[in-house]
Amino acid sequence: MLERFKAFLHRPDHLTAQARKLSKELPEFKEDWKINFGGITISGQSATGKTYLAEVIATIYRIPEARNIKIGQIIRKLMGKEDATDFIERGPDIDSQVDRLSQDLVEKASLESPFLLEARRGGEIANKYRDSQKPPVITVLLTVDEENRNKRLKGKRPELSVDEINANESNRAKKDLERWRSIDLNFIGDPYDPKHFDLKIDTSNKSQEEVFRELHGFLLDRDLVESKNPDLEGKQPSPREPDNEEGSFPRSGTVFDTNPQPPAAA
């Protein structure tokens, strides 16, 4: 099914340049990585940093352009729209097409040709196939607090007030839910529920490098990526396990604290 959309796949020039610049400054870029997963989905609402993270992952892990899928980009091309605010009112038929593409990628995941999928429903859709997934598809949720979200969106649309930004995001979320419910009788109602995800990262006060390192550490800890250089393997920073239940993900049973706090003084 991906063949139908190949003409729509291109890496955004400004993000590609930024991501490649960052990637080449990281020691991980000099590594040759063995990938032990079939794919990664990146989900989250507006201004969480999905596209940037996808570009860094694609550059570091050498995922080719034809397997680096951005659902928002495909929707824009299908509609002939470039501004996200222009396609909020789209009909459900387009969502049906891109959801089938997401399902097809997950069902056909392979170690020989891993994919990268940036999609709001990506984690939820992948989770439906969890029991039959071999090799695994890793689901990542990015979040951001309202203050930082508004600051990032204001940077893209300086002509909008904070009230207008909030109204736009509220309207988009409402329209998204209406469309998803109309095309999927099994839609559970919250594609951002942490139970669908292997890893949740709050990007509010993190740099792009910190976000990537959090994901990279998660993959290293679980042998989902392996360095082919024995001199450097295992030397990358890894996040610690928490002492409480915060950050737990019922979907996989993994407990992973993305914002570890220092222990309280005795």
C-alpha positions as CSV (number, residue, x, y, z in Angstrom):
1,M,0.0,0.0,0.0
2,L,2.9,2.3,0.6
3,E,3.6,2.4,-3.1
4,R,0.5,4.5,-3.6
5,F,1.9,7.3,-1.4
6,K,5.6,7.3,-2.4
7,A,5.3,10.4,-4.5
8,F,4.1,12.2,-1.3
9,L,7.2,11.3,0.8
10,H,9.9,13.9,1.2
11,R,11.8,15.2,4.2
12,P,11.1,18.9,5.0
13,D,14.2,20.8,3.9
14,H,14.5,23.1,7.0
15,L,13.9,20.2,9.4
16,T,16.2,17.9,7.5
17,A,19.0,20.5,7.7
18,Q,18.5,21.1,11.4
19,A,18.2,17.4,12.3
20,R,21.3,16.5,10.3
21,K,23.3,19.3,11.9
22,L,22.2,18.1,15.4
23,S,22.7,14.4,14.5
24,K,26.3,14.9,13.2
25,E,27.2,16.6,16.5
26,L,26.1,13.5,18.5
27,P,28.6,10.6,19.1
28,E,25.8,8.2,18.1
29,F,26.0,9.5,14.5
30,K,29.5,8.0,14.1
31,E,28.1,4.6,15.1
32,D,26.8,1.9,12.8
33,W,23.7,0.6,14.5
34,K,22.1,-2.9,14.3
35,I,18.4,-2.4,14.5
36,N,16.3,-5.0,16.3
37,F,12.9,-3.6,15.8
38,G,10.4,-3.5,12.9
39,G,9.4,0.1,13.3
40,I,8.9,3.1,15.6
41,T,5.7,5.1,15.8
42,I,5.8,8.7,17.1
43,S,2.6,10.2,18.3
44,G,1.5,13.4,20.1
45,Q,-0.4,16.5,19.8
46,S,0.7,19.8,18.1
47,A,4.2,21.2,19.0
48,T,5.4,18.2,20.8
49,G,8.4,17.8,18.5
50,K,7.3,14.7,16.5
51,T,8.7,15.7,13.1
52,Y,12.0,16.9,14.5
53,L,12.6,13.7,16.5
54,A,11.6,11.6,13.4
55,E,14.3,13.4,11.4
56,V,17.0,12.8,14.0
57,I,16.0,9.1,14.3
58,A,16.0,8.7,10.5
59,T,19.5,10.2,10.3
60,I,21.1,8.4,13.2
61,Y,19.7,5.0,12.4
62,R,19.9,5.4,8.6
63,I,16.2,4.8,8.0
64,P,15.7,5.6,4.3
65,E,13.3,8.3,3.1
66,A,10.9,5.7,1.6
67,R,10.4,4.2,5.1
68,N,10.1,7.5,6.9
69,I,6.4,8.1,6.9
70,K,4.7,11.3,8.0
71,I,0.9,11.0,8.0
72,G,0.3,14.8,8.3
73,Q,2.5,15.3,5.2
74,I,0.5,12.7,3.2
75,I,-2.8,14.3,4.3
76,R,-1.6,17.7,3.1
77,K,-0.6,16.3,-0.2
78,L,-4.0,14.5,-0.7
79,M,-5.8,17.7,0.1
80,G,-3.5,20.1,-1.7
81,K,-3.0,22.0,1.5
82,E,0.2,23.0,3.2
83,D,-1.1,24.7,6.3
84,A,-2.3,22.5,9.1
85,T,-5.2,24.8,9.9
86,D,-6.5,24.3,6.4
87,F,-7.3,20.6,6.7
88,I,-9.1,20.4,10.0
89,E,-12.4,20.2,8.2
90,R,-11.4,17.3,5.9
91,G,-13.7,14.4,5.3
92,P,-13.2,11.0,7.0
93,D,-12.2,9.3,3.7
94,I,-8.7,10.7,3.8
95,D,-8.3,9.4,7.4
96,S,-9.5,6.0,6.3
97,Q,-6.7,5.9,3.7
98,V,-3.9,6.9,6.0
99,D,-5.1,4.6,8.8
100,R,-5.0,1.7,6.4
101,L,-1.4,2.7,5.5
102,S,-0.5,2.8,9.2
103,Q,-2.0,-0.7,9.7
104,D,-0.2,-2.0,6.7
105,L,3.1,-0.8,7.9
106,V,2.6,-2.4,11.3
107,E,1.3,-5.7,9.9
108,K,4.3,-6.0,7.5
109,A,7.0,-4.8,9.9
110,S,10.4,-6.4,9.3
111,L,13.9,-6.2,10.6
112,E,15.2,-6.0,7.1
113,S,13.3,-2.8,6.4
114,P,12.3,-1.0,9.6
115,F,9.9,1.9,9.3
116,L,9.4,5.2,11.1
117,L,5.8,6.4,11.4
118,E,4.9,9.9,12.6
119,A,1.1,9.7,13.2
120,R,-1.3,10.9,15.9
121,R,-3.0,7.5,15.9
122,G,0.2,5.6,15.3
123,G,0.6,4.1,18.8
124,E,-3.0,3.2,19.2
125,I,-3.1,1.4,15.9
126,A,0.2,-0.4,16.5
127,N,-1.1,-1.5,19.9
128,K,-4.0,-3.4,18.3
129,Y,-1.5,-5.7,16.7
130,R,0.7,-6.1,19.8
131,D,0.1,-9.8,20.4
132,S,1.2,-10.8,16.8
133,Q,4.1,-8.3,16.4
134,K,7.3,-10.0,15.4
135,P,9.6,-8.1,15.2
136,P,8.4,-5.5,17.8
137,V,7.1,-2.1,16.8
138,I,8.1,0.5,19.4
139,T,5.4,3.1,20.2
140,V,6.5,6.5,21.5
141,L,4.3,9.3,22.9
142,L,5.6,12.9,23.1
143,T,3.8,15.4,25.3
144,V,4.2,19.1,26.1
145,D,2.7,21.4,28.7
146,E,0.3,24.1,27.5
147,E,2.7,27.0,28.2
148,N,5.5,25.5,26.0
149,R,3.0,24.3,23.4
150,N,1.7,27.8,23.0
151,K,5.2,29.3,22.9
152,R,6.2,26.9,20.1
153,L,3.0,27.4,18.1
154,K,3.3,31.2,18.6
155,G,6.8,31.0,17.0
156,K,5.2,29.4,13.9
157,R,2.1,31.6,13.8
158,P,3.1,35.0,15.4
159,E,0.0,36.6,14.1
160,L,-2.2,34.5,16.4
161,S,-3.0,35.4,20.0
162,V,-2.7,32.7,22.7
163,D,-6.5,32.6,22.9
164,E,-6.7,31.9,19.1
165,I,-4.0,29.2,19.4
166,N,-6.0,27.5,22.2
167,A,-9.2,27.7,20.3
168,N,-7.6,26.2,17.1
169,E,-6.1,23.3,19.1
170,S,-9.4,22.6,20.9
171,N,-11.3,22.7,17.6
172,R,-8.7,20.4,15.9
173,A,-8.9,17.9,18.7
174,K,-12.7,17.9,18.6
175,K,-12.8,17.4,14.8
176,D,-10.1,14.6,14.9
177,L,-12.2,12.6,17.4
178,E,-15.3,13.0,15.4
179,R,-13.6,11.7,12.2
180,W,-11.9,8.8,14.0
181,R,-15.1,7.7,15.6
182,S,-16.9,7.8,12.3
183,I,-14.4,5.5,10.5
184,D,-13.4,3.1,13.3
185,L,-16.1,1.4,15.3
186,N,-13.4,0.1,17.6
187,F,-11.9,3.5,18.3
188,I,-11.3,3.7,22.0
189,G,-11.6,7.5,22.4
190,D,-8.1,8.6,23.4
191,P,-5.2,7.9,21.0
192,Y,-2.8,9.5,23.6
193,D,-3.6,7.1,26.4
194,P,-0.2,6.0,27.9
195,K,-1.3,2.4,27.9
196,H,-0.8,2.3,24.1
197,F,2.9,3.3,24.4
198,D,6.2,1.8,25.3
199,L,7.7,5.2,26.1
200,K,6.3,8.6,27.0
201,I,8.5,11.6,26.9
202,D,7.6,15.1,28.2
203,T,9.4,17.5,25.8
204,S,8.3,20.7,27.6
205,N,11.7,21.7,28.9
206,K,14.0,19.4,26.9
207,S,16.3,20.1,24.0
208,Q,16.0,18.0,20.8
209,E,19.2,16.3,21.8
210,E,17.8,15.4,25.3
211,V,14.6,14.0,23.7
212,F,16.6,11.8,21.3
213,R,18.9,10.6,24.0
214,E,16.0,9.5,26.2
215,L,14.6,7.4,23.3
216,H,18.0,6.1,22.4
217,G,18.7,5.1,26.0
218,F,15.4,3.3,26.1
219,L,16.2,1.3,23.0
220,L,19.7,0.5,24.2
221,D,18.5,-0.8,27.5
222,R,16.2,-3.3,25.8
223,D,18.7,-4.3,23.1
224,L,16.5,-2.8,20.4
225,V,19.6,-1.1,19.0
226,E,23.1,-2.4,19.2
227,S,26.3,-0.7,18.4
228,K,28.5,-2.6,15.9
229,N,31.5,-0.9,17.4
230,P,32.5,-3.0,20.5
231,D,34.7,-0.3,21.9
232,L,31.7,2.1,22.3
233,E,28.8,-0.3,22.8
234,G,26.9,0.3,26.0
235,K,28.6,3.6,26.8
236,Q,25.6,5.8,25.9
237,P,23.6,7.3,28.8
238,S,20.5,5.4,29.9
239,P,17.6,6.6,32.0
240,R,17.2,5.0,35.4
241,E,14.3,2.9,36.6
242,P,11.9,4.8,39.0
243,D,11.2,3.9,42.6
244,N,7.5,4.4,42.2
245,E,4.7,3.6,39.7
246,E,4.8,7.0,37.9
247,G,5.6,6.5,34.3
248,S,4.4,2.9,34.2
249,F,3.0,1.6,30.9
250,P,0.4,-1.1,31.4
251,R,0.7,-2.0,27.7
252,S,4.0,-3.7,28.1
253,G,4.4,-3.7,31.9
254,T,7.5,-1.6,31.6
255,V,8.1,1.0,34.3
256,F,10.0,3.9,32.9
257,D,10.3,7.4,34.5
258,T,11.0,10.0,31.9
259,N,11.4,12.8,34.5
260,P,13.4,11.2,37.4
261,Q,13.5,13.3,40.5
262,P,16.4,13.3,43.1
263,P,15.7,11.4,46.3
264,A,14.3,13.3,49.2
265,A,16.7,14.3,51.9
266,A,16.6,12.0,54.9
